């Protein structure tokens, strides 16, 4: 048996002022997007802001549906919109923030498995890491350098080919 440790570096910021100017701007955009989320069933609103290599910022928010699987998470709304509007332009950073009508979200909310898979595929395709920043409505801000950090051993298109 061979044992190997898998881990990653996580940066924890206590205040928004510790972030770079671009990261601060992205967090504010994600918070704005979060306020317009459609979350009548869960009351859990999520906003996302994506910074592209060309400097454009694309936002997204969660969109719920009475037929639960038909909704879509904020992260995928933003990433898919970026891919549709700016095809081939690499994603540099994504910021995700969450709030609830029922309680204070004071810890960063990480992307669900579907969102992680969608983002990692963009990262794999562009052959460049996508930095991830996470925050609740209050509390610390988590940052990791790549989606691969929080989705080790990711599934990729290489599994779909025998070459």
N, CA, C and O of each residue as an XYZ file, in Angstrom:
652
protein
N       0.841     -1.186      0.000
C       0.000      0.000      0.000
C       0.880      1.242      0.000
O       1.901      1.315      0.684
N       0.451      2.197     -0.781
C       1.141      3.474     -0.842
C       0.184      4.547     -0.332
O      -0.993      4.545     -0.692
N       0.664      5.440      0.481
C      -0.166      6.506      1.045
C       0.346      7.854      0.563
O       1.550      8.113      0.558
N      -0.591      8.712      0.155
C      -0.222     10.043     -0.291
C      -1.216     11.048      0.286
O      -2.425     10.818      0.264
N      -0.714     12.136      0.789
C      -1.545     13.200      1.353
C      -1.964     14.155      0.245
O      -1.133     14.584     -0.556
N      -3.264     14.494      0.196
C      -3.772     15.490     -0.745
C      -4.221     16.683      0.072
O      -4.977     16.529      1.031
N      -3.765     17.866     -0.295
C      -4.148     19.062      0.443
C      -3.970     20.301     -0.415
O      -3.552     20.225     -1.570
N      -4.295     21.441      0.175
C      -4.125     22.687     -0.546
C      -3.939     23.827      0.432
O      -4.209     23.701      1.627
N      -3.479     24.923     -0.094
C      -3.254     26.124      0.698
C      -4.525     26.970      0.683
O      -5.070     27.264     -0.380
N      -4.988     27.355      1.860
C      -6.181     28.176      1.998
C      -5.780     29.481      2.671
O      -5.161     29.479      3.734
N      -6.138     30.587      2.045
C      -5.883     31.901      2.623
C      -7.170     32.368      3.288
O      -8.247     32.255      2.702
N      -7.070     32.888      4.501
C      -8.235     33.365      5.232
C      -8.047     34.844      5.542
O      -7.101     35.241      6.223
N      -8.973     35.650      5.025
C      -8.950     37.095      5.240
C     -10.073     37.445      6.203
O     -11.194     36.960      6.054
N      -9.781     38.273      7.177
C     -10.786     38.661      8.165
C     -11.667     39.811      7.686
O     -12.821     39.924      8.098
N     -11.121     40.673      6.807
C     -11.882     41.829      6.318
C     -11.691     41.980      4.822
O     -10.724     41.480      4.247
N     -12.623     42.672      4.208
C     -12.555     42.926      2.766
C     -11.353     43.802      2.414
O     -10.823     43.718      1.306
N     -10.927     44.638      3.354
C      -9.791     45.538      3.097
C      -8.483     44.791      2.878
O      -7.541     45.355      2.322
N      -8.409     43.548      3.300
C      -7.199     42.746      3.099
C      -7.078     42.236      1.664
O      -6.005     41.799      1.250
N      -8.160     42.289      0.914
C      -8.163     41.814     -0.474
C      -7.570     42.867     -1.399
O      -7.479     44.042     -1.045
N      -7.169     42.431     -2.590
C      -6.724     43.374     -3.616
C      -7.912     44.214     -4.072
O      -9.060     43.867     -3.793
N      -7.647     45.301     -4.763
C      -8.722     46.168     -5.283
C      -9.666     45.375     -6.197
O     -10.886     45.498     -6.090
N      -9.098     44.566     -7.092
C      -9.924     43.757     -7.999
C     -10.787     42.773     -7.235
O     -11.959     42.592     -7.567
N     -10.229     42.135     -6.217
C     -10.982     41.171     -5.433
C     -12.100     41.859     -4.647
O     -13.200     41.320     -4.527
N     -11.818     43.048     -4.114
C     -12.850     43.822     -3.407
C     -14.005     44.161     -4.343
O     -15.175     44.026     -3.986
N     -13.653     44.604     -5.546
C     -14.676     44.952     -6.540
C     -15.525     43.722     -6.894
O     -16.748     43.815     -7.001
N     -14.871     42.585     -7.071
C     -15.589     41.347     -7.394
C     -16.522     40.935     -6.265
O     -17.644     40.496     -6.520
N     -16.075     41.071     -5.022
C     -16.920     40.717     -3.885
C     -18.161     41.607     -3.843
O     -19.267     41.122     -3.605
N     -17.980     42.891     -4.072
C     -19.120     43.816     -4.094
C     -20.081     43.431     -5.215
O     -21.295     43.458     -5.014
N     -19.565     43.074     -6.391
C     -20.418     42.660     -7.514
C     -21.168     41.365     -7.187
O     -22.341     41.224     -7.534
N     -20.501     40.428     -6.527
C     -21.155     39.175     -6.138
C     -22.261     39.443     -5.116
O     -23.318     38.815     -5.168
N     -22.021     40.365     -4.193
C     -23.046     40.724     -3.202
C     -24.249     41.374     -3.873
O     -25.389     41.095     -3.504
N     -24.007     42.233     -4.850
C     -25.112     42.848     -5.604
C     -25.919     41.791     -6.351
O     -27.150     41.813     -6.350
N     -25.210     40.874     -6.982
C     -25.884     39.797     -7.719
C     -26.710     38.941     -6.757
O     -27.818     38.517     -7.088
N     -26.171     38.695     -5.584
C     -26.852     37.870     -4.573
C     -28.214     38.456     -4.206
O     -29.178     37.715     -4.011
N     -28.292     39.761     -4.112
C     -29.542     40.415     -3.713
C     -30.662     40.171     -4.719
O     -31.837     40.223     -4.353
N     -30.323     39.906     -5.969
C     -31.331     39.674     -7.009
C     -31.593     38.199     -7.277
O     -32.273     37.848     -8.241
N     -31.053     37.340     -6.426
C     -31.282     35.899     -6.595
C     -32.764     35.584     -6.436
O     -33.490     36.271     -5.719
N     -33.192     34.537     -7.117
C     -34.571     34.071     -7.006
C     -34.551     32.805     -6.154
O     -34.275     31.714     -6.651
N     -34.851     32.969     -4.846
C     -34.757     31.861     -3.904
C     -35.983     31.787     -2.994
O     -35.843     31.820     -1.771
N     -37.199     31.687     -3.581
C     -38.408     31.701     -2.757
C     -38.622     30.430     -1.933
O     -39.421     30.439     -0.996
N     -37.935     29.352     -2.255
C     -38.152     28.079     -1.572
C     -37.147     27.863     -0.450
O     -37.527     27.452      0.646
N     -35.886     28.129     -0.702
C     -34.851     27.906      0.306
C     -34.556     29.152      1.133
O     -34.047     29.046      2.249
N     -34.865     30.321      0.606
C     -34.502     31.605      1.227
C     -32.986     31.745      1.368
O     -32.510     32.543      2.175
N     -32.235     30.982      0.596
C     -30.768     30.995      0.612
C     -30.298     31.607     -0.698
O     -30.329     30.955     -1.742
N     -29.865     32.858     -0.641
C     -29.462     33.577     -1.849
C     -27.950     33.513     -2.032
O     -27.178     33.715     -1.094
N     -27.558     33.229     -3.253
C     -26.140     33.131     -3.595
C     -25.860     34.041     -4.780
O     -26.634     34.092     -5.736
N     -24.747     34.756     -4.705
C     -24.303     35.595     -5.813
C     -22.890     35.207     -6.206
O     -22.097     34.780     -5.366
N     -22.581     35.354     -7.476
C     -21.247     35.041     -7.982
C     -20.815     36.128     -8.949
O     -21.631     36.694     -9.677
N     -19.524     36.409     -8.946
C     -18.934     37.339     -9.906
C     -17.664     36.704    -10.448
O     -16.826     36.211     -9.692
N     -17.537     36.723    -11.752
C     -16.408     36.114    -12.453
C     -15.592     37.224    -13.112
O     -16.138     38.071    -13.820
N     -14.294     37.211    -12.876
C     -13.383     38.134    -13.550
C     -12.688     37.378    -14.670
O     -12.044     36.354    -14.443
N     -12.831     37.901    -15.886
C     -12.195     37.293    -17.051
C     -10.846     37.939    -17.322
O     -10.572     39.040    -16.846
N     -10.006     37.252    -18.085
C      -8.680     37.782    -18.420
C      -8.745     39.089    -19.203
O      -7.780     39.852    -19.203
N      -9.862     39.359    -19.869
C      -9.988     40.609    -20.620
C     -10.496     41.758    -19.750
O     -10.752     42.853    -20.252
N     -10.645     41.507    -18.429
C     -11.079     42.543    -17.505
C     -12.582     42.614    -17.291
O     -13.045     43.321    -16.396
N     -13.352     41.893    -18.100
C     -14.809     41.903    -17.957
C     -15.220     41.158    -16.684
O     -14.574     40.191    -16.279
N     -16.293     41.621    -16.073
C     -16.883     40.955    -14.916
C     -18.261     40.459    -15.326
O     -19.067     41.212    -15.873
N     -18.522     39.187    -15.058
C     -19.809     38.570    -15.366
C     -20.401     38.083    -14.046
O     -19.712     37.451    -13.246
N     -21.675     38.379    -13.824
C     -22.312     37.993    -12.572
C     -23.342     36.896    -12.779
O     -23.784     36.633    -13.898
N     -23.713     36.261    -11.674
C     -24.772     35.267    -11.679
C     -25.358     35.157    -10.286
O     -24.723     35.542     -9.304
N     -26.573     34.630    -10.200
C     -27.192     34.355     -8.908
C     -28.041     33.107     -9.032
O     -28.412     32.699    -10.132
N     -28.345     32.502     -7.887
C     -29.124     31.266     -7.960
C     -30.547     31.543     -8.400
O     -31.141     32.568     -8.064
N     -31.073     30.604     -9.157
C     -32.412     30.689     -9.729
C     -33.141     29.400     -9.380
O     -32.926     28.367    -10.014
N     -34.009     29.463     -8.363
C     -34.736     28.277     -7.934
C     -35.970     28.056     -8.799
O     -36.398     28.924     -9.559
N     -36.524     26.852     -8.651
C     -37.708     26.473     -9.393
C     -38.504     25.513     -8.532
O     -37.914     24.734     -7.783
N     -39.828     25.547     -8.615
C     -40.664     24.643     -7.826
C     -40.319     23.187     -8.121
O     -40.457     22.331     -7.247
N     -39.881     22.903     -9.320
C     -39.358     21.589     -9.659
C     -37.854     21.662     -9.383
O     -37.070     21.983    -10.277
N     -37.456     21.364     -8.148
C     -36.118     21.658     -7.632
C     -34.952     21.385     -8.573
O     -34.074     22.241     -8.684
N     -34.890     20.269     -9.244
C     -33.715     20.055    -10.106
C     -33.619     21.041    -11.281
O     -32.577     21.140    -11.929
N     -34.693     21.756    -11.544
C     -34.683     22.676    -12.691
C     -33.997     24.002    -12.391
O     -33.732     24.774    -13.313
N     -33.706     24.282    -11.142
C     -33.024     25.527    -10.793
C     -31.558     25.477    -11.176
O     -31.070     24.464    -11.676
N     -30.864     26.569    -10.938
C     -29.442     26.621    -11.266
C     -28.712     27.474    -10.240
O     -29.218     28.508     -9.805
N     -27.526     27.032     -9.860
C     -26.703     27.734     -8.873
C     -26.063     28.981     -9.472
O     -25.865     29.074    -10.683
N     -25.745     29.933     -8.605
C     -25.152     31.205     -9.021
C     -23.839     31.009     -9.778
O     -23.576     31.683    -10.773
N     -23.025     30.080     -9.293
C     -21.711     29.870     -9.893
C     -21.826     29.445    -11.352
O     -21.118     29.955    -12.220
N     -22.732     28.501    -11.606
C     -22.894     28.031    -12.980
C     -23.557     29.077    -13.853
O     -23.225     29.192    -15.033
N     -24.496     29.849    -13.296
C     -25.095     30.940    -14.076
C     -23.990     31.883    -14.555
O     -23.951     32.249    -15.730
N     -23.094     32.274    -13.651
C     -22.028     33.215    -13.998
C     -21.018     32.605    -14.974
O     -20.655     33.228    -15.972
N     -20.574     31.393    -14.681
C     -19.553     30.759    -15.525
C     -20.106     30.454    -16.920
O     -19.424     30.688    -17.917
N     -21.338     29.932    -17.000
C     -21.925     29.625    -18.295
C     -22.187     30.904    -19.090
O     -21.998     30.931    -20.306
N     -22.621     31.964    -18.403
C     -22.841     33.236    -19.092
C     -21.514     33.783    -19.635
O     -21.461     34.309    -20.746
N     -20.445     33.654    -18.839
C     -19.123     34.106    -19.300
C     -18.697     33.311    -20.539
O     -18.179     33.878    -21.502
N     -18.921     31.995    -20.503
C     -18.559     31.161    -21.648
C     -19.368     31.475    -22.891
O     -18.861     31.385    -24.010
N     -20.634     31.846    -22.694
C     -21.494     32.171    -23.838
C     -21.192     33.556    -24.395
O     -21.188     33.753    -25.610
N     -20.941     34.505    -23.518
C     -20.745     35.891    -23.941
C     -19.316     36.168    -24.400
O     -19.092     36.985    -25.294
N     -18.351     35.484    -23.785
C     -16.938     35.701    -24.099
C     -16.246     34.365    -24.355
O     -15.357     33.983    -23.595
N     -16.632     33.648    -25.405
C     -16.049     32.323    -25.656
C     -14.533     32.408    -25.841
O     -14.022     33.280    -26.543
N     -13.840     31.486    -25.197
C     -12.388     31.427    -25.341
C     -11.621     32.368    -24.434
O     -10.394     32.287    -24.376
N     -12.301     33.264    -23.720
C     -11.611     34.178    -22.807
C     -11.476     33.465    -21.460
O     -12.484     33.095    -20.859
N     -10.256     33.269    -20.981
C     -10.060     32.544    -19.724
C     -10.686     33.257    -18.519
O     -10.756     34.484    -18.454
N     -11.130     32.443    -17.584
C     -11.636     32.937    -16.308
C     -10.456     33.058    -15.362
O      -9.670     32.122    -15.214
N     -10.337     34.196    -14.731
C      -9.248     34.455    -13.799
C      -9.650     34.112    -12.368
O      -8.936     33.395    -11.668
N     -10.805     34.633    -11.939
C     -11.249     34.522    -10.546
C     -12.760     34.406    -10.495
O     -13.464     34.966    -11.336
N     -13.259     33.675     -9.501
C     -14.691     33.663     -9.211
C     -14.875     33.925     -7.721
O     -14.194     33.333     -6.883
N     -15.805     34.820     -7.406
C     -16.160     35.127     -6.017
C     -17.590     34.662     -5.793
O     -18.472     34.917     -6.613
N     -17.813     33.976     -4.672
C     -19.125     33.434     -4.341
C     -19.500     33.901     -2.934
O     -18.700     33.795     -2.004
N     -20.709     34.411     -2.789
C     -21.179     34.878     -1.485
C     -22.623     34.438     -1.267
O     -23.402     34.335     -2.214
N     -22.968     34.180     -0.004
C     -24.301     33.648      0.298
C     -24.909     34.333      1.520
O     -24.201     34.800      2.412
N     -26.245     34.378      1.533
C     -26.999     34.920      2.658
C     -28.301     34.133      2.796
O     -28.731     33.452      1.865
N     -28.911     34.237      3.953
C     -30.192     33.572      4.180
C     -31.157     34.530      4.857
O     -30.761     35.368      5.668
N     -32.421     34.391      4.512
C     -33.466     35.177      5.163
C     -33.693     34.669      6.581
O     -34.189     35.409      7.431
N     -33.335     33.413      6.846
C     -33.662     32.752      8.104
C     -32.572     32.811      9.174
O     -32.862     32.620     10.355
N     -31.335     33.070      8.783
C     -30.225     33.094      9.743
C     -29.053     33.835      9.115
O     -29.035     34.082      7.909
N     -28.071     34.189      9.949
C     -26.882     34.882      9.456
C     -25.887     33.845      8.930
O     -25.488     32.934      9.655
N     -25.501     33.989      7.693
C     -24.486     33.111      7.102
C     -23.133     33.754      7.401
O     -22.706     34.684      6.717
N     -22.470     33.239      8.436
C     -21.215     33.850      8.866
C     -19.992     33.004      8.532
O     -18.890     33.279      9.006
N     -20.192     31.981      7.716
C     -19.087     31.178      7.194
C     -19.179     31.123      5.684
O     -20.278     31.158      5.132
N     -18.050     31.037      5.008
C     -18.075     30.940      3.549
C     -18.815     29.698      3.070
O     -18.628     28.606      3.608
N     -19.641     29.869      2.074
C     -20.380     28.767      1.469
C     -19.641     28.308      0.214
O     -19.478     29.072     -0.737
N     -19.204     27.073      0.225
C     -18.445     26.532     -0.899
C     -19.390     26.036     -1.993
O     -20.546     25.716     -1.714
N     -18.910     25.971     -3.230
C     -19.744     25.493     -4.335
C     -20.155     24.031     -4.148
O     -19.416     23.233     -3.570
N     -21.337     23.699     -4.642
C     -21.806     22.312     -4.617
C     -20.969     21.481     -5.600
O     -20.146     22.017     -6.343
N     -21.192     20.191     -5.589
C     -20.435     19.298     -6.467
C     -20.637     19.579     -7.946
O     -19.681     19.530     -8.720
N     -21.886     19.877     -8.355
C     -22.143     20.187     -9.767
C     -21.383     21.432    -10.195
O     -20.829     21.476    -11.293
N     -21.355     22.437     -9.340
C     -20.640     23.674     -9.681
C     -19.133     23.434     -9.735
O     -18.447     23.938    -10.624
N     -18.630     22.664     -8.785
C     -17.191     22.361     -8.793
C     -16.806     21.667    -10.097
O     -15.790     22.000    -10.707
N     -17.621     20.700    -10.521
C     -17.325     19.978    -11.760
C     -17.376     20.921    -12.964
O     -16.525     20.846    -13.850
N     -18.368     21.800    -12.995
C     -18.484     22.737    -14.117
C     -17.297     23.688    -14.175
O     -16.757     23.948    -15.250
N     -16.892     24.205    -13.023
C     -15.775     25.157    -12.982
C     -14.458     24.466    -13.300
O     -13.624     25.024    -14.013
N     -14.258     23.248    -12.776
C     -12.993     22.550    -13.039
C     -12.840     22.259    -14.529
O     -11.724     22.244    -15.047
N     -13.950     22.028    -15.218
C     -13.840     21.768    -16.647
C     -13.380     23.016    -17.401
O     -12.596     22.916    -18.345
N     -13.862     24.184    -16.991
C     -13.354     25.428    -17.578
C     -11.865     25.574    -17.277
O     -11.084     25.952    -18.151
N     -11.476     25.276    -16.045
C     -10.071     25.372    -15.651
C      -9.203     24.423    -16.477
O      -8.127     24.803    -16.941
N      -9.671     23.197    -16.657
C      -8.923     22.217    -17.451
C      -8.816     22.663    -18.899
O      -7.758     22.541    -19.516
N      -9.906     23.175    -19.436
C      -9.936     23.588    -20.843
C      -9.007     24.771    -21.096
O      -8.320     24.819    -22.117
N      -8.986     25.728    -20.165
C      -8.151     26.914    -20.386
C      -6.704     26.705    -19.926
O      -5.849     27.564    -20.143
N      -6.432     25.552    -19.287
C      -5.078     25.207    -18.831
C      -4.491     26.315    -17.959
O      -3.313     26.660    -18.054
N      -5.359     26.855    -17.110
C      -4.954     27.942    -16.221
C      -5.868     27.895    -14.996
O      -7.083     27.751    -15.136
N      -5.293     28.016    -13.795
C      -6.135     27.930    -12.597
C      -7.135     29.086    -12.483
O      -6.897     30.191    -12.970
N      -8.245     28.795    -11.834
C      -9.259     29.799    -11.515
C      -9.235     29.985    -10.006
O      -9.540     29.052     -9.263
N      -8.879     31.170     -9.548
C      -8.874     31.464     -8.113
C     -10.318     31.536     -7.622
O     -11.201     32.017     -8.333
N     -10.551     31.053     -6.401
C     -11.890     31.006     -5.819
C     -11.880     31.781     -4.512
O     -11.052     31.521     -3.639
N     -12.804     32.741     -4.373
C     -13.001     33.445     -3.110
C     -14.412     33.175     -2.630
O     -15.367     33.250     -3.404
N     -14.540     32.857     -1.340
C     -15.823     32.474     -0.763
C     -16.108     33.319      0.472
O     -15.215     33.582      1.277
N     -17.369     33.742      0.611
C     -17.756     34.479      1.811
C     -19.246     34.294      2.075
O     -20.041     34.176      1.142
N     -19.612     34.269      3.341
C     -21.015     34.342      3.724
C     -21.420     35.806      3.627
O     -20.805     36.569      2.882
N     -22.439     36.201      4.365
C     -22.789     37.625      4.373
C     -21.917     38.393      5.349
O     -21.773     39.610      5.227
N     -21.336     37.699      6.315
C     -20.371     38.266      7.257
C     -19.266     37.239      7.440
O     -19.300     36.165      6.839
N     -18.309     37.564      8.254
C     -17.270     36.605      8.596
C     -16.103     36.606      7.637
O     -15.968     37.496      6.797
N     -15.260     35.594      7.771
C     -14.026     35.551      7.000
C     -14.259     35.300      5.508
O     -15.329     34.860      5.088
N     -13.239     35.590      4.740
C     -13.222     35.337      3.301
C     -12.155     34.273      3.061
O     -11.003     34.445      3.459
N     -12.535     33.182      2.416
C     -11.585     32.126      2.077
C     -11.158     32.290      0.631
O     -11.952     32.647     -0.239
N      -9.885     32.021      0.402
C      -9.374     32.064     -0.976
C      -8.485     30.856     -1.217
O      -7.620     30.529     -0.404
N      -8.710     30.198     -2.347
C      -7.775     29.172     -2.800
C      -7.406     29.480     -4.242
O      -8.143     30.157     -4.959
N      -6.278     28.982     -4.641
C      -5.675     29.376     -5.917
C      -6.258     28.695     -7.139
O      -6.049     29.146     -8.265
N      -6.997     27.599     -6.921
C      -7.467     26.818     -8.059
C      -8.671     25.978     -7.654
O      -8.763     25.532     -6.510
N      -9.585     25.763     -8.577
C     -10.698     24.856     -8.324
C     -10.170     23.452     -8.070
O     -10.772     22.689     -7.314
N      -9.049     23.107     -8.694
C      -8.452     21.789     -8.479
C      -8.098     21.574     -7.008
O      -8.041     20.435     -6.547
N      -7.860     22.657     -6.271
C      -7.566     22.538     -4.846
C      -8.742     21.942     -4.086
O      -8.552     21.094     -3.215
N      -9.964     22.382     -4.412
C     -11.118     21.900     -3.662
C     -11.877     20.792     -4.395
O     -12.937     20.355     -3.947
N     -11.331     20.347     -5.511
C     -11.878     19.186     -6.212
C     -10.719     18.302     -6.704
O     -10.488     18.173     -7.907
N      -9.997     17.695     -5.745
C      -8.889     16.831     -6.170
C      -9.424     15.584     -6.872
O     -10.563     15.176     -6.644
N      -8.620     15.001     -7.700
C      -8.985     13.796     -8.449
C     -10.232     14.015     -9.297
O     -11.091     13.138     -9.394
N     -10.321     15.175     -9.899
C     -11.498     15.557    -10.678
C     -11.680     14.690    -11.920
O     -10.712     14.232    -12.528
N     -12.929     14.479    -12.275
C     -13.279     13.814    -13.521
C     -12.981     14.771    -14.658
O     -13.219     15.972    -14.530
N     -12.461     14.262    -15.772
C     -12.172     15.115    -16.925
C     -12.524     14.389    -18.214
O     -12.855     13.203    -18.221
N     -12.443     15.133    -19.289
C     -12.755     14.559    -20.600
C     -11.798     13.424    -20.972
O     -12.109     12.615    -21.845
N     -10.647     13.361    -20.321
C      -9.693     12.283    -20.635
C     -10.276     10.902    -20.330
O      -9.836      9.910    -20.910
N     -11.262     10.824    -19.425
C     -11.897      9.551    -19.107
C     -12.853      9.092    -20.202
O     -13.267      7.933    -20.229
N     -13.200     10.006    -21.101
C     -14.151      9.692    -22.153
C     -13.495      9.269    -23.457
O     -14.178      9.046    -24.457
N     -12.178      9.158    -23.449
C     -11.451      8.800    -24.652
C     -10.459      7.694    -24.322
O      -9.909      7.651    -23.221
N     -10.235      6.811    -25.271
C      -9.262      5.747    -25.041
C      -7.875      6.108    -25.565
O      -6.966      5.278    -25.559
N      -7.719      7.356    -26.019
C      -6.398      7.751    -26.539
C      -5.610      8.499    -25.522
O      -4.480      8.905    -25.793
